[in-house]
Amino acid sequence: MSRLNAEERRELKPDEFGIPPRDGRPGKYPIENKSHAVDALARVDRFGTPEEKEQVRKAVAKRYPDLPSSEGEGSSDAAKAERRHGK
């Protein structure tokens, strides 16, 4: 995953964040590409509130419906093993 610098992050559109900017606050959890979307899901799962988790999962599912963990499922070790082995 490439790291966003401050200028690149400012140039992102509101729909390129799991939690868009509002009320003068910056957007959180960039999802402008699949790599960042996967990272956003992992980070919100670890650090986000239940409301943030739901919002980011919905945003990722809308933008990348083919990501298995975008619905909050498929991130278990068993699901990862299934994907690796093509089950």
Secondary structure, 3 states (H helix, E strand, C coil): CCCCCHHHHHHCCHHHEEECCECCECCEEECCCHHHHHHHHHHHHHHCCHHHHHHHHHHHHHHCCCCHHHHCCCCCHHHHHHHHCCC
